[in-house]
Amino acid sequence: MPDRILYCGFNGRAAIGAVDANNGLRDLASYPAGAAATDWTQITALSGDRILYYAKNTGRIAIGAITPGNGLRDLASYPAGAAATDWTQITALSGDRILYYAGGTGRVAIGAIDANNSLRDLASYPAGAAATDWEEITFLGSSGKPSPWAVLLCQFSDAATPPGFSRKRFDELFTGAGTGKLGMVDFFRDMTHGNLDLTTSRAFGWYTLPKKSTEYTGSGANPQGRKDLITWARQTATAAGVYLTPYGNRICVVTHPPTDLFGGPDGACTGDGRDGNGMTSLSPSLMGQEMAHVYGLDHSWAGSTEYGDYWNTMSTRTPYMTPHPVYTEVDNQSRPIWRMGPA
């Protein structure tokens, strides 16, 4: 898809355009005067094709989205007074974070938007914390190609226990919230030499699937069963209001209880399954291999031995591993649950 651009006029007119690989500009869709509100003073692109609209005069905010067919739709609305009325710049950052800046006073705030399009505060800096003469604030971001994933946390209907790790752990493991903690964002940045940027990936859920774990029949010998699981998860998340189109096939289903570990053209699947050495299937080296299948990579070999390369993550559990330096939990035999590699 070409790089799309949203144009808005003071009379509520809007247009969607694009710039192609040859730097040509073209029109995609046009909306007449009155199609949009006329009080927006800031319009900021967020992750997942979402858009934040802000009215400085009243503190009104709306969250919208642009569809693959270049349609504009509403996701959430916040009334007058929901936000401060002194913001002069609103800039999207990594990991669904947002920077708000008040030019008159140098006041700054950092907020975030979650999977349900709810806005929340993360940090606040008083007047004078920043210079007061900034006219534009631009997030430079990563040099890598944006490649966000939707991580769908799904319990089977017969789950008898809660998940073994906190919701925060999954945000840290898969999204920009865990940058620097050696999760999947760091994994793919390092393994692709900076070519892939997963910081705007998002975790959704937990959701309850309308299926029991005993109804799952997928395996290497039954790829249709694996495809069915991803379909169940997609349908459940979509019914809960999650807009998955921007993620394409970059879908990772985390099941509880754990059922399988795989990756392929339709997406990836994992859970807190443990191997014979106590390692969780959520470990970055194992998940990196399954997510890499979604990008089209196959297993690695050593001569005629599949999974035989000790220095290649595409050999799954074979490569040299080291205990994870951030997630240091051990099992009842004092073996590290989280490992990373090749190392």
C-alpha positions in Angstrom: 0.0 0.0 0.0 1.4 3.5 -0.8 2.0 6.1 1.9 -1.3 7.7 2.6 -1.9 11.3 3.6 -4.9 12.9 5.3 -5.7 16.5 4.3 -8.3 18.5 6.3 -9.7 22.0 5.7 -11.1 24.5 8.1 -14.5 24.0 6.6 -14.6 20.3 7.4 -13.5 19.2 4.0 -11.1 16.2 3.9 -9.2 14.2 1.3 -7.1 11.1 1.3 -4.1 11.1 -1.0 -1.0 9.1 -1.5 2.6 9.3 -2.5 4.0 6.4 -4.5 7.5 4.9 -4.8 8.3 7.3 -7.5 7.2 10.3 -5.3 4.1 10.9 -7.4 1.1 12.4 -5.6 -2.4 11.1 -6.3 -5.9 11.3 -4.9 -7.6 8.4 -3.3 -10.8 9.8 -1.7 -12.5 13.1 -1.2 -15.0 14.3 1.5 -17.0 17.5 1.1 -17.2 20.5 3.4 -18.9 19.5 6.6 -17.7 15.9 6.5 -15.4 16.5 9.4 -15.7 18.7 12.5 -14.4 22.3 12.0 -12.8 22.8 15.5 -9.9 20.4 15.3 -6.5 22.2 15.8 -4.3 19.1 15.9 -4.6 15.9 13.9 -2.0 13.2 14.8 -1.5 9.8 13.1 -1.3 7.0 15.6 -0.4 3.3 15.3 -2.7 0.8 13.6 -4.1 3.4 11.1 -5.7 5.3 14.0 -6.0 9.1 14.1 -6.2 11.5 17.1 -8.2 14.7 16.6 -7.9 17.5 19.2 -9.8 20.7 19.6 -7.7 23.2 21.6 -10.6 25.6 22.3 -12.6 23.0 24.2 -10.3 20.1 25.1 -12.5 17.8 22.9 -10.8 14.7 21.5 -11.8 12.0 19.1 -10.1 8.8 17.9 -10.7 7.7 14.4 -9.3 5.3 11.8 -8.8 5.0 8.1 -9.8 1.8 6.4 -8.0 -0.1 3.6 -10.6 1.4 1.3 -9.7 4.9 2.4 -12.9 5.4 4.4 -12.8 7.4 7.6 -14.6 6.0 10.7 -15.0 6.9 14.3 -13.6 4.8 17.1 -14.0 6.8 20.3 -15.1 10.3 21.4 -14.1 12.4 24.4 -16.3 15.4 25.3 -15.2 19.0 25.9 -12.9 19.2 28.9 -11.6 15.7 28.5 -8.2 17.2 27.7 -6.3 20.3 28.6 -6.9 23.3 26.4 -3.3 24.6 26.1 -1.7 21.9 23.9 -0.1 23.4 20.8 1.6 20.2 19.6 0.6 16.6 19.9 3.1 14.0 18.5 2.9 10.2 18.4 5.8 8.3 19.8 6.7 4.7 19.9 4.8 2.0 21.7 1.4 3.8 21.4 2.7 6.7 23.5 1.8 10.4 22.8 3.6 13.6 23.6 1.6 16.7 24.4 3.3 20.1 24.5 2.0 23.6 25.5 4.0 26.2 23.7 2.9 29.1 25.9 4.3 27.6 29.1 6.7 24.8 28.2 4.4 22.3 29.9 4.7 18.7 28.7 2.8 15.5 29.2 3.3 11.9 28.0 0.2 9.8 27.5 -0.7 6.5 25.8 -3.6 5.0 23.9 -4.6 1.4 24.6 -6.1 -1.4 22.5 -9.6 -0.1 23.4 -8.8 3.5 22.3 -8.7 4.7 25.9 -6.3 7.5 26.6 -4.3 7.6 29.8 -1.6 9.7 31.4 2.0 8.3 31.9 4.0 11.3 33.0 3.6 15.1 33.5 6.2 17.9 33.4 5.3 21.3 34.8 5.5 24.7 33.1 9.0 25.6 32.3 10.1 22.0 31.8 10.6 22.7 28.0 11.3 25.8 26.0 8.2 27.8 25.1 9.1 28.6 21.4 8.8 25.3 19.7 6.5 25.5 16.7 6.9 21.9 15.5 7.8 18.7 17.4 8.6 15.6 15.2 9.2 12.1 16.3 12.2 10.7 14.3 11.5 7.1 15.3 13.3 4.1 14.2 15.2 3.7 10.9 13.5 0.3 10.4 10.4 -0.5 8.4 7.3 -0.4 10.6 6.1 -4.0 11.0 3.5 -4.0 13.8 2.0 -7.3 15.1 -1.4 -7.9 16.8 -0.9 -10.2 19.7 -4.2 -11.9 20.7 -4.3 -13.2 24.2 -7.0 -16.0 24.2 -8.2 -18.3 26.9 -10.1 -21.5 25.9 -13.6 -21.7 27.4 -12.5 -24.6 29.7 -9.5 -22.8 31.2 -9.4 -23.7 34.9 -6.6 -21.4 36.0 -5.6 -17.9 35.3 -2.6 -17.2 32.9 0.7 -17.6 34.5 2.1 -14.2 33.7 0.7 -10.7 34.2 -0.8 -8.7 31.3 2.1 -6.3 31.7 4.5 -9.1 30.8 2.9 -9.6 27.4 3.0 -5.8 26.7 6.7 -5.8 27.5 7.4 -9.0 25.6 5.7 -8.0 22.3 5.4 -4.2 22.1 7.4 -1.0 22.4 6.6 -1.0 26.1 9.4 -3.5 26.5 12.1 -1.8 24.4 15.4 -2.5 26.1 14.2 -5.5 27.9 15.2 -8.0 25.2 11.7 -8.9 24.0 10.5 -9.3 20.4 11.0 -5.6 19.5 14.7 -5.9 20.4 14.9 -9.4 18.9 13.8 -8.3 15.4 15.7 -5.0 15.5 18.9 -7.0 16.2 18.3 -10.0 14.0 17.4 -7.8 11.0 20.2 -5.3 11.6 17.6 -2.6 12.2 15.5 -3.3 9.1 12.3 -4.2 11.0 10.6 -2.0 13.6 8.0 -3.8 15.8 7.6 -1.0 18.4 4.0 -0.3 17.5 2.8 -3.9 18.0 -0.1 -4.2 20.4 -1.4 -6.9 22.7 -5.2 -7.4 22.9 -7.2 -9.3 25.5 -7.5 -11.5 27.4 -10.5 -12.9 25.4 -12.4 -16.1 25.9 -12.6 -18.3 22.8 -15.9 -20.0 22.1 -14.0 -23.3 22.0 -12.6 -25.8 24.6 -9.0 -26.7 24.5 -10.0 -30.3 23.6 -11.6 -28.9 20.4 -8.2 -27.8 19.1 -6.9 -30.4 16.6 -4.0 -28.6 14.9 -0.5 -30.0 14.5 2.2 -30.2 11.9 0.2 -33.0 10.3 -3.0 -31.0 10.5 -2.3 -27.5 9.3 -6.0 -26.8 8.9 -6.5 -27.2 12.6 -3.8 -24.5 13.2 -5.4 -22.2 10.7 -8.8 -22.7 12.5 -7.2 -21.6 15.8 -6.0 -18.3 14.3 -9.5 -17.8 12.7 -11.2 -18.4 16.1 -8.9 -15.8 17.7 -9.3 -13.3 14.9 -13.1 -13.6 15.0 -13.2 -13.3 18.8 -11.0 -10.2 18.8 -12.9 -8.6 15.9 -16.2 -9.2 17.8 -14.7 -7.4 20.7 -14.0 -4.3 18.5 -10.4 -4.9 17.5 -9.5 -3.6 14.0 -7.1 -6.2 12.7 -6.8 -5.2 9.0 -3.6 -3.0 9.4 -1.8 -6.1 10.8 -2.3 -8.3 7.8 -1.0 -11.8 8.6 1.2 -10.5 11.5 -1.1 -12.1 14.1 0.3 -13.9 17.1 -2.2 -15.9 19.2 -1.2 -16.7 22.8 -3.4 -19.4 24.2 -4.2 -20.4 27.8 -3.9 -23.2 28.5 -1.0 -23.6 26.0 -1.8 -25.9 23.0 0.8 -25.4 20.3 3.8 -23.5 19.0 3.9 -22.7 15.3 4.2 -20.0 12.7 3.2 -19.8 9.0 1.5 -17.8 6.4 -1.6 -17.2 8.5 0.1 -16.1 11.7 1.9 -17.6 14.7 0.8 -19.2 18.0 2.4 -19.7 21.3 1.6 -20.1 25.0 3.3 -20.8 28.3 4.2 -24.4 27.4 7.4 -25.8 28.9 9.9 -28.1 27.2 12.0 -30.8 28.8 14.4 -28.2 30.1 11.8 -26.0 31.6 11.9 -23.3 29.0 8.7 -21.5 28.2 7.5 -21.3 24.6 7.1 -17.6 25.1 11.0 -17.2 25.2 12.2 -14.7 22.6 14.3 -17.2 20.7 11.4 -19.6 20.2 8.9 -16.9 19.4 11.4 -15.2 17.1 11.6 -18.4 15.1 7.8 -18.8 14.8 7.2 -15.2 14.0 10.0 -15.4 11.4 8.0 -18.1 9.6 5.3 -15.5 9.1 7.8 -13.4 7.3 8.6 -16.4 5.1 11.8 -17.9 6.7 12.1 -21.7 6.8 13.9 -23.9 9.2 17.7 -23.9 9.2 19.8 -27.0 8.6 23.3 -28.3 9.4 24.1 -30.5 6.4 21.2 -32.9 6.1 19.9 -32.2 9.6 16.9 -30.0 10.0 17.1 -27.8 13.1 20.8 -28.7 13.3 22.4 -25.2 13.3 23.5 -24.2 16.8 24.0 -20.6 15.7 20.7 -20.0 13.9 17.4 -19.2 15.6 15.5 -20.9 12.8 16.7 -24.2 14.4 14.3 -23.6 17.2 15.5 -25.2 20.5 18.8 -26.4 19.1 20.9 -23.1 19.2 23.0 -22.2 22.2 20.9 -20.5 24.8 21.5 -18.2 27.8 19.2 -17.3 30.7 17.3 -14.1 30.0 18.8 -11.2 32.0 15.5 -9.4 32.6 13.0 -12.2 33.2 14.7 -14.3 35.7 12.0 -16.7 37.0 12.9 -20.3 37.5 10.8 -23.5 37.7 10.5 -25.8 40.6 13.8 -27.4 39.6 15.6 -24.0 39.6 15.9 -24.0 35.9 15.5 -20.7 34.0 12.1 -20.4 32.4 13.1 -17.6 30.1 16.0 -18.0 27.7 17.4 -16.3 24.7 19.8 -17.1 21.9 21.6 -18.1 19.9 24.3 -17.1 22.4 
